[in-house]
Structure formats: C-alpha cells, structure tokens
C-alpha cells in the first residue's frame, strides 16, 4: 500500500537537501543558496524554500551539504559533428558570444562531442556524473530531439538555442525568427520590382529550414505572387545547391532567396555556369551572414542573426533556471536583420 508523504514511515526517512528541493520546486543549488547566500534569490523563491525547510524539519550537515551542492561553475555545450570539408562559422560566432557572456558571469563553457540521436545522450550523462556541470546549453535542436525531455526528467537546468520543433514544449529557449528574416528579404526584393522570386531551401522536415521557407511563402502570398514551381530543395552543400538552383533559374526567376549562405553560394555557381552575374542578372539573398558573405564578388546580401544577443540571452535564461527550477519557462524569439550588398539589384528586365 502506498504511504502518504505524512505517514510515520515517510517521516522516519532522512530528510535531505534534495528532498527540500523537490518540495519547494527548485534545484538543490537554490536550497544551498537559501542557506548560505539568500541575497542571490528572489524574495518569493527564498520564502518558498524556507517554508519547505521548516515543514520538513531539515537540519543540514554543513560539511556534507557543501560537498553535495558545490557548484562546478561549468556549463556543458555539446558540439554536433559537421560533414568533412565543411565548416560552421555561424555556430563558431555563437559559441564565442556564449563563452564571453558566461565568463562575465563567472562560468566556463565545457565542450564535448554530442552526435545526434540517442548516442549523444551518453555525453550528457558522463558530464553530470564526472564533472557535475551546473547546466547545459543545447543547439541544433530538431524534430524528435530527445535531449530536452531527458534533461527535464533528471531536473537538470538547460536552455536551447533553437525551438522545440515537435511534440510538447519543454524548457527555456532562445531562437532567431527565421520566417521574419526571409519575409524581410522578399519585401525588399518586391520593393525593387521583383515578382518572380524563388526560394532555395533545405529538404522539408528541418525545423529551422521550414521556418525560413514559411517567411518566403508568407510574403509572396501577401503580395499576390505565385509560389508554385518557385521552390527547390538541397542539402547544405555548394554542388548540390548549384544543381537545385538550375531549374529555378531556367524557369525565369529574377531573384532567389536561400535558406543559408552555403545554398546562396551554390546559386552563384549556377548563375556563372549560365554566363550570368549575381545581382546584375539575378538577385541572390542568403541567410546567416557568414564571414565569406562580404568577401564574395559581388558581396552576398544575407540575413544576419543577432548571435551576440542569442549568447547573452542563453546565459541569462540558464542562470535564472539554475536559481529557480520551478519558475515558468521563458522563450525568447529575436529578430534578424537584412544586410544588403551587391547581390541585390532591381530586375534587369
């Protein structure tokens, strides 16, 4: 027969710091802060923890408590593998912003390999067991991602750079509004007189890719422009993107909005194969504002993500979650900005 929390048998069990944390709906670190550094907590959180301590009759053993709740001042960040011969300059910029902001808050970022799928969860488990990291920042969130539910089940603080793209919404996240970015690109092109605006995106099923496609489609329909036959798909590879862009150019597109700068570069190659010039003959817009965008000839117009702001918000949300596990989830959606360079011009006809 199940015993109630107030049964004699339950009261006989030792009351631990973790017991208090569960009763108050906070992390063990927050209970430790209530006992040792109460000024770090919000008044309502401190009151909730002290009430749980009083109700449970918790009497901490100071030496053991310090050992159990010592903060490592480490934040784990899993590095996703990239295909051979490719780079991830955008994520490099994000990681720099994240590390700098964490450093200013007195934390260090601990990097570890995190392959996609169930195999990647092993790295998170090992870091919790061996290094006692205080929390995690997730990136590369995707449909069917198991990390959020896995960490939530274990009461481990985390924040995602990227939304939950399917299923129940879990935890805090910061993301960039990709649909807003491609919408702004189409709006700018329409203002220049373009009407046959194509979209070169990733294969359907990618959360971020589908979001960027949605912005293009939304803006096109708002202006009464046709989308049928104006969309192509490619993996994030220059050669594949060059092949995928060909039919769009052959169908008479005067502008191409791409889901990434890599896809836009493939479009550059497809244009030059036809003896055409990006910007002069067909406008091209990328997404990410990678370091190469400004170095291309002509310079690639692109949608820039506010990565410094993303890094700051990720650290802010994670520290708040460490302080109060029971607080409502916070989600932040940031607007990107269109950077106009030489690859955008009015249609040649």
CORPE-V819964 format. One record per backbone hydrogen bond with DSSP energy under -1.0 kcal/mol. NH is the residue of the N-H (numbers start at 1). CO is the residue of the C=O. If there is no record, write none. Layout:
nh: [NH | NH]
co: [CO | CO]
//
This chain:
nh: [7 | 11 | 12 | 20 | 21 | 22 | 23 | 24 | 25 | 26 | 31 | 32 | 33 | 34 | 35 | 36 | 37 | 40 | 41 | 46 | 47 | 48 | 49 | 50 | 51 | 52 | 53 | 54 | 55 | 56 | 57 | 58 | 65 | 66 | 67 | 68 | 69 | 75 | 76 | 77 | 79 | 86 | 92 | 93 | 94 | 95 | 96 | 97 | 98 | 99 | 100 | 101 | 102 | 103 | 104 | 105 | 106 | 107 | 108 | 110 | 112 | 114 | 120 | 121 | 122 | 125 | 126 | 127 | 128 | 129 | 130 | 131 | 134 | 136 | 137 | 138 | 145 | 150 | 151 | 152 | 153 | 155 | 156 | 159 | 160 | 161 | 162 | 162 | 173 | 174 | 175 | 177 | 178 | 181 | 182 | 183 | 184 | 185 | 186 | 187 | 188 | 189 | 190 | 191 | 193 | 194 | 197 | 198 | 199 | 200 | 201 | 206 | 210 | 211 | 212 | 213 | 214 | 215 | 216 | 217 | 218 | 219 | 220 | 221 | 222 | 223 | 224 | 225 | 230 | 232 | 234 | 237 | 241 | 242 | 243 | 244 | 245 | 246 | 249 | 250 | 251 | 252 | 253 | 254 | 255 | 256 | 257 | 258 | 259 | 261 | 264 | 265 | 266 | 267 | 268 | 269 | 270 | 271 | 272 | 273 | 275 | 276 | 279 | 280 | 281 | 282 | 283 | 284 | 285 | 286 | 288 | 293 | 296 | 300 | 302 | 304 | 307 | 310 | 311 | 312 | 313 | 314 | 315 | 316 | 317 | 318 | 319 | 320 | 321 | 322 | 323 | 324 | 327 | 332 | 334 | 337 | 339 | 343 | 344]
co: [4 | 7 | 8 | 16 | 17 | 18 | 19 | 20 | 21 | 21 | 27 | 28 | 29 | 30 | 31 | 32 | 33 | 37 | 38 | 42 | 43 | 44 | 45 | 46 | 47 | 48 | 49 | 50 | 51 | 52 | 53 | 53 | 61 | 62 | 63 | 64 | 65 | 108 | 135 | 110 | 112 | 83 | 88 | 89 | 90 | 91 | 92 | 93 | 94 | 95 | 96 | 97 | 98 | 99 | 100 | 101 | 103 | 102 | 73 | 75 | 77 | 79 | 117 | 118 | 119 | 121 | 122 | 123 | 124 | 125 | 126 | 127 | 74 | 157 | 76 | 159 | 142 | 146 | 147 | 148 | 149 | 152 | 151 | 136 | 172 | 138 | 160 | 174 | 330 | 160 | 332 | 334 | 176 | 177 | 178 | 179 | 180 | 181 | 182 | 183 | 184 | 185 | 186 | 187 | 190 | 189 | 195 | 255 | 230 | 257 | 232 | 203 | 206 | 207 | 208 | 209 | 210 | 211 | 212 | 213 | 214 | 215 | 216 | 217 | 218 | 219 | 221 | 220 | 227 | 199 | 201 | 235 | 237 | 238 | 239 | 240 | 241 | 242 | 245 | 246 | 247 | 249 | 248 | 196 | 196 | 283 | 198 | 285 | 200 | 287 | 260 | 261 | 262 | 263 | 264 | 265 | 266 | 267 | 268 | 269 | 272 | 271 | 282 | 278 | 277 | 277 | 254 | 343 | 256 | 301 | 303 | 290 | 292 | 293 | 339 | 337 | 305 | 306 | 307 | 308 | 309 | 310 | 311 | 312 | 313 | 314 | 315 | 316 | 317 | 318 | 319 | 320 | 324 | 173 | 175 | 304 | 302 | 299 | 341]
//
